[in-house]
Amino acid sequence: MIRGIKAYEEGDYATALRELKPLAEQGDADAQFALGAMYEQGHGITQDHEEAAQWYRKAAEQGDADAQFALGAMYGQGLGVTQDDKEAAQWFRKAAEQGDARAQHNLGVLYGQGLGVTQDDKEAVKWLCEAAEQGFAQAQYNLGVKYDKGQGVTQDHKEAVQWFCKAAEQGFAQAQYNLGVMYERGHGVTRDYKEAAKWYCKAAEQGVAEAQCNLGVMYYSGLGVTQDHKEAVQWYCKAAEQGNATAQHNLGVMYGQGLGLTQDYKEAAQWFCKAAEQGNREAQHKLGVMYERGLGLTQDYKEAAQWFCKAAEQGVAAAQYALGVMYDKGQGVIQNNVRAHMWFNIAVSSGNIDAIEKRNAVAKRMTPADISKAQELAEQCVAKNYKGCE
């Protein structure tokens, strides 16, 4: 047995298989688990998830915690067995009750999400805490999230920071990012931009797109680091290429203004488009401006109006104002004083002071009935949170 396990750990899978399979067939739980792992990973044998699950089950039914966890994972992912969260929870529980930190964590996650068990944040916190106290970094992170959001526990940002810190110090990237957020916002700790930038950097270097974007913002603004637009661009690029919409928008801004790189409206428009298509409201407005002015792409008022509309529906005052202008001038839309007045009115309510003069100018060309109609439409639009106003 020892020889087989040693061979497996050393990567001598042929020897491991020769030594362990007979023992597994004789009912040795350790050998059954190891054989299951070999089948699951395809080490020294053709990968076969069904065979792996069968050997894990044999060991799990004998009380082997590693096998119970592994079998739970197979059910959770639907590997070698029909996907079944309830079955996964049962096997994770068996391993968790034996003190397996991985299983405790996974059981906590299932309780938090209500998968295979009745959703119960308190029960989730209980199991996450068990795993976290054993030093399991992912559990420490998730427990921090529970404290940060007040799920299953009284909201406590200081406690959240402590758990994020424990996980972050183990190199858990998402915890490093969250810790950066806590320092940037001053939640649970004294606000410290330098410390925020430090943790963002650690997470960013591990590829966390949100951290890369936030670190770019720090370099752009000179918060916690020396202001450096070129460095900001580099981090925005990394996050943008991962599909982070905020970074794509910010990168578009850098190209549009020529900050940290050569000004390039075409490149700016491309990045605004990527972000806008993901629903980033600021990018939708800016893309509308690019189409309206013909910057980096062919001027197209109709396209401009469509993007202004998307941003306006998300509450962007500048886009609401711009849409009013389009209706006022009949650019990209059929000229309509009522619609123009409506959008200028909405823009004013959103804080755009310039829209007051425009609204009043349009009103001079309208009848009292039209003005009343426009005001009514504006009130309805605001009540609907700007959705479906067109």
Secondary structure as the mmCIF struct_conf table of DSSP 4:
data_model
#
loop_
_struct_conf.conf_type_id
_struct_conf.id
_struct_conf.beg_label_comp_id
_struct_conf.beg_label_asym_id
_struct_conf.beg_label_seq_id
_struct_conf.end_label_comp_id
_struct_conf.end_label_asym_id
_struct_conf.end_label_seq_id
HELX_RH_AL_P HELX_RH_AL_P1 ILE A 2 GLU A 9
TURN_TY1_P TURN_TY1_P1 GLU A 10 GLY A 11
HELX_RH_AL_P HELX_RH_AL_P2 TYR A 13 GLU A 25
TURN_TY1_P TURN_TY1_P2 GLN A 26 GLY A 27
HELX_RH_AL_P HELX_RH_AL_P3 ALA A 29 GLN A 41
TURN_TY1_P TURN_TY1_P3 GLY A 42 GLY A 42
BEND BEND1 HIS A 43 ILE A 45
HELX_RH_AL_P HELX_RH_AL_P4 HIS A 49 ALA A 60
TURN_TY1_P TURN_TY1_P4 GLU A 61 GLY A 63
HELX_RH_AL_P HELX_RH_AL_P5 ALA A 65 GLN A 77
TURN_TY1_P TURN_TY1_P5 GLY A 78 GLY A 78
BEND BEND2 LEU A 79 VAL A 81
HELX_RH_AL_P HELX_RH_AL_P6 ASP A 85 ALA A 96
TURN_TY1_P TURN_TY1_P6 GLU A 97 GLY A 99
HELX_RH_AL_P HELX_RH_AL_P7 ALA A 101 GLN A 113
TURN_TY1_P TURN_TY1_P7 GLY A 114 GLY A 114
BEND BEND3 LEU A 115 VAL A 117
HELX_RH_AL_P HELX_RH_AL_P8 ASP A 121 ALA A 132
TURN_TY1_P TURN_TY1_P8 GLU A 133 GLY A 135
HELX_RH_AL_P HELX_RH_AL_P9 ALA A 137 LYS A 149
TURN_TY1_P TURN_TY1_P9 GLY A 150 GLY A 150
BEND BEND4 GLN A 151 VAL A 153
HELX_RH_AL_P HELX_RH_AL_P10 HIS A 157 GLU A 169
TURN_TY1_P TURN_TY1_P10 GLN A 170 GLY A 171
HELX_RH_AL_P HELX_RH_AL_P11 ALA A 173 ARG A 185
TURN_TY1_P TURN_TY1_P11 GLY A 186 GLY A 186
BEND BEND5 HIS A 187 VAL A 189
HELX_RH_AL_P HELX_RH_AL_P12 TYR A 193 GLU A 205
TURN_TY1_P TURN_TY1_P12 GLN A 206 GLY A 207
HELX_RH_AL_P HELX_RH_AL_P13 ALA A 209 SER A 221
TURN_TY1_P TURN_TY1_P13 GLY A 222 GLY A 222
BEND BEND6 LEU A 223 VAL A 225
HELX_RH_AL_P HELX_RH_AL_P14 HIS A 229 GLU A 241
TURN_TY1_P TURN_TY1_P14 GLN A 242 GLY A 243
HELX_RH_AL_P HELX_RH_AL_P15 ALA A 245 GLN A 257
TURN_TY1_P TURN_TY1_P15 GLY A 258 GLY A 258
BEND BEND7 LEU A 259 LEU A 261
HELX_RH_AL_P HELX_RH_AL_P16 TYR A 265 GLU A 277
TURN_TY1_P TURN_TY1_P16 GLN A 278 GLY A 279
HELX_RH_AL_P HELX_RH_AL_P17 ARG A 281 ARG A 293
TURN_TY1_P TURN_TY1_P17 GLY A 294 GLY A 294
BEND BEND8 LEU A 295 LEU A 297
HELX_RH_AL_P HELX_RH_AL_P18 TYR A 301 GLU A 313
TURN_TY1_P TURN_TY1_P18 GLN A 314 GLY A 315
HELX_RH_AL_P HELX_RH_AL_P19 ALA A 317 LYS A 329
TURN_TY1_P TURN_TY1_P19 GLY A 330 GLY A 330
BEND BEND9 GLN A 331 VAL A 333
HELX_RH_AL_P HELX_RH_AL_P20 ASN A 337 SER A 349
TURN_TY1_P TURN_TY1_P20 SER A 350 GLY A 351
TURN_TY1_P TURN_TY1_P21 ILE A 353 ILE A 353
HELX_RH_AL_P HELX_RH_AL_P21 ASP A 354 ALA A 363
TURN_TY1_P TURN_TY1_P22 LYS A 364 ARG A 365
BEND BEND10 MET A 366 MET A 366
HELX_RH_AL_P HELX_RH_AL_P22 PRO A 368 ALA A 383
TURN_TY1_P TURN_TY1_P23 LYS A 384 GLY A 388
#
